[in-house]
């Protein structure tokens, strides 16, 4: 099966957090979410912290999971010879991300990340930026995705990302407001998300795990999948 003809497996439960990404929201997402909210609520700069982290770990065959607007790919100076696949539940996000990335050869896959990838392709890198906190919990259900994602990661590949923690980190009033509204609307499900459980889940599936917290954001990187 080629990536272009991958089966579209949709989990209705997982669509709850994906449906809000309308074309209108995607037009203001970078300024509002990656700009104002990331800097002043989550206290973690997208441009100074997250973008360099994304850029330094992208491999020759890359899978971007939960693509948003395509901001990271568009600003990471990705070499032309890097093969890129975009995976998301929302078609607006997929179309917007590929247009923003500016690469017509980028492969689009509408797929539920809770399901095993419908391909045997092996990737050099997988990115999950601002994805875990949007997935419906509990946390044990969300981190279970590592068990099948690792099967499509090369032995020397890297799975990395960033997520908004719900506890165990300092929250200012702006962060508390955004967290409350996000969870109320079903965009977030992260009240119980914590560094310890996420790192433990990664260590269950990977030999090498690194993690650090910046503001309320957990940045993680894992290598050498345990198969």
GROMACS elastic network, one bead per residue, 0.5 to 0.9 nm:
[ bonds ]
;  ai    aj funct       b0    kb
    1     4     6  0.82259   500
    1     5     6  0.64728   500
    1     6     6  0.65401   500
    1     7     6  0.89594   500
    1   118     6  0.83601   500
    1   119     6  0.67683   500
    1   120     6  0.85859   500
    2     5     6  0.54646   500
    2     6     6  0.64290   500
    2   119     6  0.76556   500
    3     6     6  0.52027   500
    3     7     6  0.89539   500
    3    85     6  0.84930   500
    3   107     6  0.70434   500
    3   108     6  0.81295   500
    3   109     6  0.74408   500
    3   118     6  0.84975   500
    3   119     6  0.70914   500
    3   121     6  0.84781   500
    4   107     6  0.67914   500
    4   108     6  0.73396   500
    4   109     6  0.74997   500
    5     8     6  0.87951   500
    5   109     6  0.88256   500
    6   109     6  0.71294   500
    6   110     6  0.86359   500
    6   111     6  0.88132   500
    6   117     6  0.88509   500
    6   118     6  0.60425   500
    6   119     6  0.70650   500
    7   109     6  0.86844   500
    7   110     6  0.85201   500
    7   111     6  0.79568   500
    7   118     6  0.63314   500
    7   119     6  0.89453   500
    8   109     6  0.75573   500
    8   110     6  0.58128   500
    8   111     6  0.53523   500
    8   112     6  0.79012   500
    8   118     6  0.83017   500
    9   110     6  0.77776   500
    9   111     6  0.54338   500
    9   112     6  0.59484   500
    9   115     6  0.72967   500
    9   118     6  0.84174   500
   10    13     6  0.88042   500
   10    14     6  0.79627   500
   10    15     6  0.78664   500
   10    89     6  0.74331   500
   10   110     6  0.81186   500
   10   111     6  0.60360   500
   10   112     6  0.51471   500
   10   113     6  0.88454   500
   10   115     6  0.83233   500
   11    14     6  0.54104   500
   11    15     6  0.66443   500
   11    89     6  0.89802   500
   11   111     6  0.85430   500
   11   112     6  0.58614   500
   11   113     6  0.86801   500
   11   114     6  0.75261   500
   11   115     6  0.80469   500
   12    15     6  0.51443   500
   12    16     6  0.72127   500
   12   112     6  0.88749   500
   13    16     6  0.59131   500
   13    17     6  0.85788   500
   13   136     6  0.72644   500
   14    17     6  0.64911   500
   14    18     6  0.72378   500
   14    89     6  0.82337   500
   14   112     6  0.70669   500
   14   113     6  0.84028   500
   14   114     6  0.78468   500
   14   134     6  0.88283   500
   14   135     6  0.63556   500
   14   136     6  0.62795   500
   15    19     6  0.59674   500
   15    89     6  0.67692   500
   15    90     6  0.80804   500
   15   112     6  0.82731   500
   15   135     6  0.88466   500
   16    19     6  0.58698   500
   16    20     6  0.80509   500
   16   135     6  0.85534   500
   16   136     6  0.80320   500
   16   186     6  0.64138   500
   16   187     6  0.71063   500
   17    20     6  0.67307   500
   17    21     6  0.85454   500
   17   134     6  0.58504   500
   17   135     6  0.67182   500
   17   136     6  0.76865   500
   17   185     6  0.85442   500
   17   186     6  0.58089   500
   17   188     6  0.67913   500
   17   189     6  0.86617   500
   18    21     6  0.61218   500
   18    88     6  0.84567   500
   18    89     6  0.64322   500
   18    90     6  0.59643   500
   18   134     6  0.80970   500
   18   135     6  0.88452   500
   18   187     6  0.74108   500
   19    22     6  0.72998   500
   19    89     6  0.84337   500
   19    90     6  0.67771   500
   19   187     6  0.87089   500
   20    25     6  0.76915   500
   20    90     6  0.89591   500
   20   187     6  0.75646   500
   21    24     6  0.79278   500
   21    25     6  0.58438   500
   21    26     6  0.62172   500
   21    29     6  0.89781   500
   21    68     6  0.80726   500
   21    90     6  0.71343   500
   21    92     6  0.69050   500
   21    93     6  0.67596   500
   22    25     6  0.52475   500
   22    26     6  0.62442   500
   22    27     6  0.87675   500
   22    90     6  0.87648   500
   22    92     6  0.64242   500
   22    93     6  0.80090   500
   23    26     6  0.51308   500
   23    27     6  0.64139   500
   23    92     6  0.61583   500
   23    93     6  0.79464   500
   23    96     6  0.79539   500
   24    27     6  0.52891   500
   24    28     6  0.70090   500
   24    29     6  0.87553   500
   25    28     6  0.54266   500
   25    29     6  0.57855   500
   26    30     6  0.75462   500
   26    68     6  0.75187   500
   26    69     6  0.60806   500
   26    92     6  0.81792   500
   26    93     6  0.74039   500
   26    96     6  0.76272   500
   27    30     6  0.74386   500
   27    31     6  0.85567   500
   27    69     6  0.81574   500
   28    31     6  0.56120   500
   28    32     6  0.60221   500
   28    33     6  0.80303   500
   29    32     6  0.52815   500
   29    33     6  0.52763   500
   29    34     6  0.67928   500
   29    35     6  0.84340   500
   29    68     6  0.82636   500
   29    69     6  0.73857   500
   30    33     6  0.56284   500
   30    35     6  0.60834   500
   30    36     6  0.87669   500
   30    69     6  0.74276   500
   30    71     6  0.72707   500
   31    34     6  0.60086   500
   31    36     6  0.65187   500
   31    37     6  0.87072   500
   32    35     6  0.54290   500
   32    36     6  0.51288   500
   32    37     6  0.61451   500
   32    38     6  0.84026   500
   33    36     6  0.59398   500
   33    38     6  0.60238   500
   33    39     6  0.87777   500
   34    37     6  0.63358   500
   34    38     6  0.52326   500
   34    39     6  0.75799   500
   34    45     6  0.79500   500
   34    46     6  0.58872   500
   34    47     6  0.84540   500
   34    71     6  0.88837   500
   35    38     6  0.57138   500
   35    39     6  0.60596   500
   35    40     6  0.84076   500
   35    45     6  0.75629   500
   35    46     6  0.68631   500
   35    47     6  0.83553   500
   36    39     6  0.54018   500
   36    40     6  0.58662   500
   36    41     6  0.76135   500
   37    40     6  0.53748   500
   37    42     6  0.64310   500
   37    43     6  0.80987   500
   37   174     6  0.82532   500
   37   175     6  0.79304   500
   37   178     6  0.81946   500
   38    41     6  0.58052   500
   38    43     6  0.59754   500
   38    44     6  0.55896   500
   38    45     6  0.60132   500
   38    46     6  0.65498   500
   38   217     6  0.89435   500
   39    42     6  0.60133   500
   39    44     6  0.52111   500
   39    46     6  0.72552   500
   40    43     6  0.51578   500
   40    44     6  0.77776   500
   40    45     6  0.85743   500
   40   172     6  0.87693   500
   40   174     6  0.73585   500
   40   175     6  0.78473   500
   41    44     6  0.82509   500
   41   171     6  0.77034   500
   41   172     6  0.67405   500
   41   173     6  0.78871   500
   41   174     6  0.51764   500
   41   176     6  0.80341   500
   41   177     6  0.88088   500
   41   178     6  0.76227   500
   41   215     6  0.86245   500
   41   216     6  0.83195   500
   42    45     6  0.83719   500
   42   164     6  0.74918   500
   42   171     6  0.77852   500
   42   172     6  0.84623   500
   42   174     6  0.85761   500
   42   175     6  0.61467   500
   42   214     6  0.83229   500
   42   215     6  0.56699   500
   42   216     6  0.50938   500
   42   217     6  0.65224   500
   43   175     6  0.88122   500
   43   214     6  0.71540   500
   43   216     6  0.66943   500
   43   217     6  0.79746   500
   44    48     6  0.82914   500
   44    49     6  0.67069   500
   44    50     6  0.76986   500
   44   214     6  0.57969   500
   44   215     6  0.55709   500
   44   216     6  0.74028   500
   44   217     6  0.67148   500
   45    48     6  0.53319   500
   45    49     6  0.53752   500
   45    50     6  0.66671   500
   45    51     6  0.86306   500
   45   214     6  0.89755   500
   46    49     6  0.56065   500
   46    51     6  0.58105   500
   46    52     6  0.86734   500
   47    50     6  0.62593   500
   47    51     6  0.52927   500
   47    52     6  0.73764   500
   48    51     6  0.65471   500
   48    52     6  0.67007   500
   48    53     6  0.89892   500
   49    52     6  0.58653   500
   49    53     6  0.64290   500
   49    54     6  0.89358   500
   49   214     6  0.85599   500
   50    53     6  0.50580   500
   50    54     6  0.61710   500
   50    55     6  0.86344   500
   50    72     6  0.86259   500
   50   129     6  0.86591   500
   50   161     6  0.88117   500
   50   162     6  0.77391   500
   50   219     6  0.82542   500
   51    54     6  0.50361   500
   51    55     6  0.60951   500
   51    56     6  0.86622   500
   51    71     6  0.88622   500
   51    72     6  0.61496   500
   51    75     6  0.76090   500
   51    76     6  0.69357   500
   52    56     6  0.60682   500
   52    57     6  0.87450   500
   52    76     6  0.76774   500
   53    56     6  0.54933   500
   53    57     6  0.66364   500
   53   160     6  0.88747   500
   53   161     6  0.84637   500
   53   219     6  0.85126   500
   54    57     6  0.57396   500
   54    58     6  0.64999   500
   54    72     6  0.69173   500
   54    73     6  0.84566   500
   54    76     6  0.73185   500
   54   127     6  0.75423   500
   54   129     6  0.84893   500
   54   160     6  0.80752   500
   54   161     6  0.76332   500
   55    58     6  0.57317   500
   55    72     6  0.78387   500
   55    73     6  0.82248   500
   55    75     6  0.84652   500
   55    76     6  0.51133   500
   55    77     6  0.76583   500
   55    78     6  0.77915   500
   56    59     6  0.87348   500
   56    76     6  0.86616   500
   57   125     6  0.71809   500
   57   126     6  0.88986   500
   57   127     6  0.86436   500
   57   158     6  0.72588   500
   57   159     6  0.86792   500
   57   160     6  0.76720   500
   57   221     6  0.87850   500
   58    61     6  0.81879   500
   58    62     6  0.64204   500
   58    63     6  0.89530   500
   58    76     6  0.88799   500
   58    78     6  0.81095   500
   58    82     6  0.88615   500
   58   124     6  0.78234   500
   58   125     6  0.57748   500
   58   126     6  0.76949   500
   58   127     6  0.79510   500
   58   158     6  0.83047   500
   59    62     6  0.56308   500
   59    82     6  0.72634   500
   59    83     6  0.86731   500
   59   123     6  0.79944   500
   59   124     6  0.50618   500
   59   125     6  0.51021   500
   59   126     6  0.83681   500
   59   157     6  0.77340   500
   59   158     6  0.81197   500
   60    79     6  0.88143   500
   60    81     6  0.74901   500
   60    83     6  0.62086   500
   60    84     6  0.83097   500
   60   123     6  0.80314   500
   60   124     6  0.60361   500
   60   125     6  0.76455   500
   61    82     6  0.58644   500
   61    84     6  0.60968   500
   61    85     6  0.80709   500
   61   122     6  0.80374   500
   61   123     6  0.52297   500
   61   124     6  0.51705   500
   61   125     6  0.65809   500
   61   126     6  0.88252   500
   62    82     6  0.72671   500
   62    83     6  0.60922   500
   62    85     6  0.62559   500
   62    86     6  0.86425   500
   62   123     6  0.58369   500
   62   124     6  0.59834   500
   62   126     6  0.58625   500
   62   127     6  0.79258   500
   63    83     6  0.85775   500
   63    84     6  0.60185   500
   63    86     6  0.60955   500
   63    87     6  0.71990   500
   63   123     6  0.67081   500
   63   124     6  0.82536   500
   63   125     6  0.62879   500
   63   127     6  0.64634   500
   64    67     6  0.61081   500
   64    73     6  0.86495   500
   64    84     6  0.74832   500
   64    85     6  0.62317   500
   64    86     6  0.50620   500
   64    87     6  0.60809   500
   64    88     6  0.85399   500
   64   125     6  0.83980   500
   64   126     6  0.57972   500
   64   128     6  0.66120   500
   64   129     6  0.84057   500
   65    85     6  0.85476   500
   65    86     6  0.63362   500
   65    88     6  0.61064   500
   65   113     6  0.78147   500
   65   126     6  0.71417   500
   65   127     6  0.59243   500
   65   128     6  0.52561   500
   65   129     6  0.75878   500
   65   131     6  0.77009   500
   66    86     6  0.77971   500
   66    87     6  0.61504   500
   66    89     6  0.77905   500
   66    90     6  0.87831   500
   66    93     6  0.83668   500
   66    94     6  0.88543   500
   66   113     6  0.87015   500
   66   127     6  0.83616   500
   66   128     6  0.63586   500
   66   129     6  0.69414   500
   66   130     6  0.75750   500
   66   131     6  0.58328   500
   67    70     6  0.56321   500
   67    71     6  0.83010   500
   67    72     6  0.85923   500
   67    73     6  0.89310   500
   67    86     6  0.64471   500
   67    87     6  0.67027   500
   67    88     6  0.62584   500
   67    93     6  0.64634   500
   67    94     6  0.67648   500
   67    97     6  0.64143   500
   67   128     6  0.82846   500
   67   129     6  0.78782   500
   67   131     6  0.87516   500
   68    71     6  0.73864   500
   68    88     6  0.83747   500
   68    90     6  0.89841   500
   68    93     6  0.54690   500
   68    94     6  0.77267   500
   68    96     6  0.80441   500
   68    97     6  0.66284   500
   68   129     6  0.88018   500
   68   130     6  0.86531   500
   69    72     6  0.83388   500
   69    92     6  0.88876   500
   69    93     6  0.59102   500
   69    94     6  0.78834   500
   69    95     6  0.87030   500
   69    96     6  0.56577   500
   69    98     6  0.83809   500
   69    99     6  0.89203   500
   69   100     6  0.69990   500
   69   101     6  0.88451   500
   70    73     6  0.55211   500
   70    74     6  0.60148   500
   70    75     6  0.86393   500
   70    86     6  0.89474   500
   70    93     6  0.79435   500
   70    94     6  0.82232   500
   70    96     6  0.69404   500
   70    98     6  0.66993   500
   70    99     6  0.80960   500
   70   100     6  0.57742   500
   70   101     6  0.59591   500
   71    74     6  0.51506   500
   71    75     6  0.61716   500
   71    76     6  0.84718   500
   71    97     6  0.73212   500
   71   100     6  0.71313   500
   71   101     6  0.75588   500
   72    75     6  0.52901   500
   72    76     6  0.58147   500
   72   101     6  0.85481   500
   73    76     6  0.52629   500
   73    77     6  0.73966   500
   73    78     6  0.67493   500
   73    97     6  0.82055   500
   73   100     6  0.82433   500
   73   101     6  0.58067   500
   74    77     6  0.70268   500
   74    78     6  0.78170   500
   74    97     6  0.82903   500
   74    98     6  0.89273   500
   74   100     6  0.60465   500
   74   102     6  0.74019   500
   75    78     6  0.79769   500
   75   101     6  0.81932   500
   76    79     6  0.89788   500
   77    80     6  0.89766   500
   78    81     6  0.83818   500
   78    82     6  0.68408   500
   79    82     6  0.56229   500
   80    83     6  0.79577   500
   80   103     6  0.86481   500
   83   105     6  0.82360   500
   83   106     6  0.71638   500
   83   107     6  0.85217   500
   84   103     6  0.89189   500
   84   105     6  0.80048   500
   84   106     6  0.52567   500
   84   107     6  0.64743   500
   85   106     6  0.56723   500
   85   108     6  0.60630   500
   85   109     6  0.73091   500
   86    94     6  0.67129   500
   86    97     6  0.79771   500
   86    98     6  0.78312   500
   86   106     6  0.70287   500
   86   107     6  0.59846   500
   86   109     6  0.60317   500
   86   110     6  0.83881   500
   87    90     6  0.89300   500
   87    94     6  0.72656   500
   87   107     6  0.84439   500
   87   108     6  0.62132   500
   87   110     6  0.58495   500
   87   111     6  0.63364   500
   87   112     6  0.84715   500
   87   113     6  0.82505   500
   88    91     6  0.73746   500
   88    93     6  0.71829   500
   88    94     6  0.64479   500
   88   108     6  0.82242   500
   88   109     6  0.65940   500
   88   110     6  0.52337   500
   88   111     6  0.58012   500
   88   112     6  0.70932   500
   88   113     6  0.77869   500
   89    93     6  0.81567   500
   89    94     6  0.82129   500
   89   109     6  0.82716   500
   89   110     6  0.51219   500
   89   111     6  0.53980   500
   89   112     6  0.59616   500
   89   113     6  0.82303   500
   90    93     6  0.53422   500
   90    94     6  0.64276   500
   90    95     6  0.88442   500
   90   110     6  0.69464   500
   90   111     6  0.87320   500
   91    95     6  0.60909   500
   91    96     6  0.83566   500
   91   108     6  0.89674   500
   91   110     6  0.68863   500
   92    95     6  0.52860   500
   92    96     6  0.59314   500
   92    97     6  0.83515   500
   93    96     6  0.50815   500
   93    97     6  0.58084   500
   93    98     6  0.84731   500
   94    97     6  0.52192   500
   94    98     6  0.62302   500
   94    99     6  0.85937   500
   94   108     6  0.64012   500
   94   109     6  0.78773   500
   94   110     6  0.77726   500
   95    98     6  0.53870   500
   95    99     6  0.61891   500
   95   100     6  0.85566   500
   95   108     6  0.80677   500
   96    99     6  0.51669   500
   96   100     6  0.60044   500
   96   101     6  0.84426   500
   97   100     6  0.50453   500
   97   101     6  0.59252   500
   97   102     6  0.84390   500
   98   102     6  0.60539   500
   98   103     6  0.62835   500
   98   104     6  0.69310   500
   98   105     6  0.88316   500
   98   106     6  0.65719   500
   98   107     6  0.84482   500
   98   108     6  0.79509   500
   99   102     6  0.50522   500
   99   103     6  0.71083   500
   99   104     6  0.77174   500
  100   103     6  0.82657   500
  101   104     6  0.85715   500
  101   106     6  0.84521   500
  102   105     6  0.89880   500
  102   106     6  0.86561   500
  103   106     6  0.55673   500
  104   107     6  0.80818   500
  111   114     6  0.87380   500
  111   115     6  0.78627   500
  111   117     6  0.79101   500
  111   118     6  0.86544   500
  112   115     6  0.56661   500
  112   116     6  0.84004   500
  112   117     6  0.85118   500
  113   116     6  0.71088   500
  113   117     6  0.75247   500
  113   145     6  0.68601   500
  113   149     6  0.84995   500
  114   117     6  0.89331   500
  114   141     6  0.85442   500
  114   142     6  0.77347   500
  114   144     6  0.79712   500
  114   145     6  0.57135   500
  114   148     6  0.87014   500
  115   118     6  0.83323   500
  115   145     6  0.76734   500
  115   148     6  0.78584   500
  116   119     6  0.84984   500
  116   145     6  0.80254   500
  116   147     6  0.88333   500
  116   148     6  0.54306   500
  116   149     6  0.69221   500
  116   151     6  0.88156   500
  117   120     6  0.77374   500
  117   121     6  0.89080   500
  117   148     6  0.74899   500
  117   149     6  0.71940   500
  117   151     6  0.89219   500
  117   152     6  0.76880   500
  118   121     6  0.89802   500
  119   122     6  0.86841   500
  119   152     6  0.81467   500
  120   151     6  0.83561   500
  120   152     6  0.65080   500
  121   152     6  0.61073   500
  121   153     6  0.83743   500
  122   151     6  0.78862   500
  122   153     6  0.52360   500
  122   154     6  0.55285   500
  122   157     6  0.89419   500
  123   126     6  0.69794   500
  123   152     6  0.60722   500
  123   154     6  0.57281   500
  123   157     6  0.68904   500
  123   158     6  0.86405   500
  124   152     6  0.89621   500
  124   153     6  0.62391   500
  124   154     6  0.56623   500
  124   155     6  0.85228   500
  124   156     6  0.72749   500
  124   158     6  0.64696   500
  124   159     6  0.86057   500
  125   153     6  0.69368   500
  125   154     6  0.80598   500
  125   157     6  0.54068   500
  125   159     6  0.57358   500
  125   160     6  0.77818   500
  126   149     6  0.85522   500
  126   153     6  0.76072   500
  126   157     6  0.81714   500
  126   158     6  0.64144   500
  126   160     6  0.63143   500
  126   161     6  0.82514   500
  127   158     6  0.84711   500
  127   159     6  0.60159   500
  127   160     6  0.50967   500
  127   161     6  0.52969   500
  127   162     6  0.86076   500
  128   131     6  0.56890   500
  128   132     6  0.75137   500
  128   159     6  0.78334   500
  128   160     6  0.62553   500
  128   162     6  0.65647   500
  128   163     6  0.81670   500
  129   132     6  0.79544   500
  129   160     6  0.80033   500
  129   163     6  0.64594   500
  129   219     6  0.88919   500
  130   133     6  0.65987   500
  130   134     6  0.72925   500
  130   161     6  0.74749   500
  130   162     6  0.56316   500
  130   164     6  0.69085   500
  131   134     6  0.54064   500
  131   135     6  0.66555   500
  131   161     6  0.82957   500
  131   162     6  0.76649   500
  131   163     6  0.64269   500
  131   164     6  0.87879   500
  132   135     6  0.53358   500
  132   136     6  0.85357   500
  132   139     6  0.86460   500
  132   142     6  0.66005   500
  132   143     6  0.78908   500
  132   162     6  0.81068   500
  132   163     6  0.58412   500
  132   164     6  0.78908   500
  132   188     6  0.88504   500
  132   189     6  0.86359   500
  132   190     6  0.81897   500
  132   193     6  0.88295   500
  133   136     6  0.80202   500
  133   137     6  0.86578   500
  133   139     6  0.89473   500
  133   142     6  0.86712   500
  133   163     6  0.58475   500
  133   164     6  0.58258   500
  133   165     6  0.72280   500
  133   166     6  0.82399   500
  133   187     6  0.85750   500
  133   188     6  0.56205   500
  133   189     6  0.57849   500
  133   190     6  0.50571   500
  133   191     6  0.88009   500
  133   193     6  0.73423   500
  134   137     6  0.88328   500
  134   163     6  0.87817   500
  134   164     6  0.89864   500
  134   182     6  0.88390   500
  134   183     6  0.88812   500
  134   186     6  0.80813   500
  134   187     6  0.57523   500
  134   189     6  0.57461   500
  134   190     6  0.72866   500
  135   138     6  0.89425   500
  135   139     6  0.88270   500
  135   141     6  0.89952   500
  135   142     6  0.64184   500
  135   187     6  0.82456   500
  135   188     6  0.69711   500
  135   189     6  0.63377   500
  135   190     6  0.82860   500
  136   139     6  0.82010   500
  136   141     6  0.80240   500
  136   142     6  0.70712   500
  136   186     6  0.83103   500
  136   187     6  0.89327   500
  136   188     6  0.76376   500
  136   189     6  0.55677   500
  136   190     6  0.83621   500
  137   140     6  0.72265   500
  137   141     6  0.58822   500
  137   142     6  0.59334   500
  137   189     6  0.61319   500
  137   190     6  0.75437   500
  137   192     6  0.87242   500
  137   193     6  0.88717   500
  138   141     6  0.54108   500
  138   142     6  0.66249   500
  138   143     6  0.89996   500
  138   189     6  0.81386   500
  138   190     6  0.85444   500
  138   192     6  0.78206   500
  138   193     6  0.84580   500
  139   142     6  0.50044   500
  139   143     6  0.61519   500
  139   144     6  0.84636   500
  139   189     6  0.88467   500
  139   190     6  0.79295   500
  139   192     6  0.71001   500
  139   193     6  0.61315   500
  139   194     6  0.85356   500
  139   197     6  0.78427   500
  139   198     6  0.78905   500
  140   143     6  0.53550   500
  140   144     6  0.61424   500
  140   197     6  0.80681   500
  140   198     6  0.84997   500
  140   201     6  0.80894   500
  141   144     6  0.52071   500
  141   145     6  0.75036   500
  142   145     6  0.60803   500
  142   146     6  0.84910   500
  143   146     6  0.58859   500
  143   147     6  0.80875   500
  143   197     6  0.86182   500
  143   198     6  0.66416   500
  143   201     6  0.62007   500
  143   202     6  0.77672   500
  144   147     6  0.56035   500
  144   148     6  0.78472   500
  144   201     6  0.76531   500
  145   148     6  0.57945   500
  145   149     6  0.61737   500
  145   150     6  0.86374   500
  146   149     6  0.50286   500
  146   150     6  0.58665   500
  146   151     6  0.87342   500
  146   201     6  0.78457   500
  146   202     6  0.70970   500
  146   205     6  0.68060   500
  147   150     6  0.59416   500
  147   151     6  0.73972   500
  147   204     6  0.87511   500
  147   205     6  0.64227   500
  147   227     6  0.89388   500
  148   151     6  0.54082   500
  148   152     6  0.74529   500
  149   152     6  0.56445   500
  149   153     6  0.68799   500
  149   159     6  0.86157   500
  150   153     6  0.50539   500
  150   154     6  0.81287   500
  150   159     6  0.79353   500
  150   205     6  0.73565   500
  150   206     6  0.80733   500
  150   224     6  0.88147   500
  150   225     6  0.56751   500
  150   226     6  0.77138   500
  150   227     6  0.78074   500
  151   154     6  0.79650   500
  151   225     6  0.76279   500
  151   226     6  0.87649   500
  151   227     6  0.71145   500
  153   156     6  0.79800   500
  153   157     6  0.57169   500
  153   158     6  0.72549   500
  153   159     6  0.76829   500
  153   223     6  0.89391   500
  153   224     6  0.86018   500
  153   225     6  0.72753   500
  154   158     6  0.79653   500
  154   224     6  0.79439   500
  154   225     6  0.79520   500
  155   158     6  0.85763   500
  155   223     6  0.76002   500
  155   224     6  0.51975   500
  155   225     6  0.62365   500
  155   226     6  0.87659   500
  156   223     6  0.65410   500
  156   224     6  0.57418   500
  156   225     6  0.82939   500
  157   222     6  0.84764   500
  157   223     6  0.60065   500
  157   224     6  0.68343   500
  157   225     6  0.82515   500
  158   221     6  0.67797   500
  158   222     6  0.55893   500
  158   224     6  0.75487   500
  158   225     6  0.86803   500
  159   220     6  0.82650   500
  159   221     6  0.58415   500
  159   222     6  0.52063   500
  159   223     6  0.65768   500
  160   219     6  0.76266   500
  160   220     6  0.54780   500
  160   222     6  0.61607   500
  160   223     6  0.87884   500
  161   218     6  0.82594   500
  161   219     6  0.58395   500
  161   220     6  0.55566   500
  161   221     6  0.66854   500
  162   217     6  0.64457   500
  162   218     6  0.54703   500
  162   220     6  0.63071   500
  163   216     6  0.84701   500
  163   217     6  0.55739   500
  163   218     6  0.53980   500
  163   219     6  0.68050   500
  163   220     6  0.86334   500
  164   190     6  0.74653   500
  164   193     6  0.79493   500
  164   194     6  0.89251   500
  164   216     6  0.58803   500
  164   218     6  0.63702   500
  165   168     6  0.75155   500
  165   169     6  0.71009   500
  165   190     6  0.65603   500
  165   191     6  0.76532   500
  165   192     6  0.78765   500
  165   193     6  0.52181   500
  165   194     6  0.55148   500
  165   195     6  0.70883   500
  165   216     6  0.57359   500
  165   217     6  0.59897   500
  165   218     6  0.65348   500
  166   169     6  0.74704   500
  166   171     6  0.89106   500
  166   179     6  0.78133   500
  166   189     6  0.86666   500
  166   190     6  0.50486   500
  166   192     6  0.55448   500
  166   194     6  0.63297   500
  166   216     6  0.78635   500
  167   170     6  0.80045   500
  167   171     6  0.85805   500
  167   190     6  0.83483   500
  167   191     6  0.65012   500
  167   192     6  0.62017   500
  167   193     6  0.63056   500
  167   194     6  0.56768   500
  167   195     6  0.84833   500
  167   216     6  0.85080   500
  168   193     6  0.87272   500
  168   194     6  0.63310   500
  168   195     6  0.76161   500
  168   216     6  0.85648   500
  169   194     6  0.85037   500
  169   213     6  0.84087   500
  169   215     6  0.71794   500
  169   216     6  0.55290   500
  169   217     6  0.85307   500
  170   215     6  0.72053   500
  170   216     6  0.66932   500
  171   174     6  0.78489   500
  171   175     6  0.55417   500
  171   176     6  0.59934   500
  171   215     6  0.83678   500
  171   216     6  0.71397   500
  172   175     6  0.52746   500
  172   176     6  0.62485   500
  172   177     6  0.86985   500
  173   176     6  0.51114   500
  173   177     6  0.61842   500
  173   178     6  0.87333   500
  174   177     6  0.51487   500
  174   178     6  0.62862   500
  174   179     6  0.85774   500
  175   178     6  0.51892   500
  175   179     6  0.59824   500
  175   180     6  0.84387   500
  175   216     6  0.86427   500
  176   179     6  0.51217   500
  176   180     6  0.60030   500
  176   181     6  0.85550   500
  177   180     6  0.51981   500
  177   181     6  0.61746   500
  177   182     6  0.84387   500
  178   181     6  0.51821   500
  178   182     6  0.58336   500
  178   183     6  0.84656   500
  179   182     6  0.50855   500
  179   183     6  0.60960   500
  179   184     6  0.84146   500
  179   188     6  0.73754   500
  179   189     6  0.89602   500
  179   190     6  0.80786   500
  179   191     6  0.79687   500
  180   183     6  0.53785   500
  180   184     6  0.60429   500
  180   185     6  0.86617   500
  180   188     6  0.88003   500
  180   191     6  0.87849   500
  181   185     6  0.61045   500
  181   186     6  0.84934   500
  181   187     6  0.84273   500
  181   188     6  0.84940   500
  182   185     6  0.53509   500
  182   186     6  0.61677   500
  182   187     6  0.50390   500
  182   189     6  0.77762   500
  183   186     6  0.50387   500
  183   187     6  0.59742   500
  183   189     6  0.54416   500
  183   190     6  0.72803   500
  183   191     6  0.77988   500
  184   187     6  0.76916   500
  184   188     6  0.79062   500
  184   189     6  0.87954   500
  185   188     6  0.75538   500
  186   189     6  0.66951   500
  188   191     6  0.84611   500
  189   192     6  0.80953   500
  189   193     6  0.82571   500
  190   194     6  0.84837   500
  191   194     6  0.86037   500
  193   196     6  0.89160   500
  193   197     6  0.76990   500
  193   198     6  0.77109   500
  194   197     6  0.59323   500
  194   198     6  0.65173   500
  194   199     6  0.87917   500
  194   218     6  0.86266   500
  195   198     6  0.53067   500
  195   199     6  0.60072   500
  195   200     6  0.84372   500
  195   211     6  0.83443   500
  195   212     6  0.86588   500
  195   213     6  0.81474   500
  195   218     6  0.67659   500
  196   199     6  0.53374   500
  196   200     6  0.60653   500
  196   201     6  0.86423   500
  197   201     6  0.61201   500
  197   202     6  0.86183   500
  198   201     6  0.51480   500
  198   202     6  0.62902   500
  198   203     6  0.86733   500
  198   220     6  0.89841   500
  199   202     6  0.50418   500
  199   203     6  0.61281   500
  199   204     6  0.86191   500
  199   209     6  0.74046   500
  199   210     6  0.81363   500
  199   211     6  0.72257   500
  199   220     6  0.79267   500
  200   203     6  0.50624   500
  200   204     6  0.62806   500
  201   204     6  0.50879   500
  201   205     6  0.68007   500
  201   206     6  0.88084   500
  202   205     6  0.53482   500
  202   206     6  0.58818   500
  202   207     6  0.86575   500
  202   208     6  0.86929   500
  202   209     6  0.66691   500
  202   220     6  0.88728   500
  202   221     6  0.88407   500
  202   222     6  0.70283   500
  203   206     6  0.51412   500
  203   207     6  0.64396   500
  203   208     6  0.72011   500
  203   209     6  0.61800   500
  203   222     6  0.82267   500
  204   207     6  0.80278   500
  204   226     6  0.78469   500
  205   222     6  0.88680   500
  205   224     6  0.86535   500
  205   225     6  0.58492   500
  205   226     6  0.51682   500
  205   227     6  0.77135   500
  206   209     6  0.66136   500
  206   222     6  0.61660   500
  206   223     6  0.59159   500
  206   224     6  0.55032   500
  206   226     6  0.51946   500
  206   227     6  0.87067   500
  207   222     6  0.76553   500
  207   223     6  0.63997   500
  207   224     6  0.52927   500
  207   225     6  0.62452   500
  207   226     6  0.64820   500
  208   221     6  0.81831   500
  208   222     6  0.55269   500
  208   223     6  0.50427   500
  208   224     6  0.62080   500
  208   225     6  0.82042   500
  209   220     6  0.73356   500
  209   221     6  0.58026   500
  209   223     6  0.65437   500
  209   224     6  0.89508   500
  210   219     6  0.83104   500
  210   220     6  0.56593   500
  210   221     6  0.51308   500
  210   222     6  0.63229   500
  210   223     6  0.89181   500
  211   218     6  0.68549   500
  211   219     6  0.55387   500
  211   221     6  0.63338   500
  211   222     6  0.86765   500
  212   217     6  0.83255   500
  212   218     6  0.58402   500
  212   219     6  0.54195   500
  212   220     6  0.66504   500
  213   216     6  0.66633   500
  213   217     6  0.55052   500
  213   219     6  0.61306   500
  213   220     6  0.87497   500
  214   217     6  0.52428   500
  214   218     6  0.65553   500
  214   219     6  0.75891   500
  215   218     6  0.82725   500
  222   225     6  0.78789   500
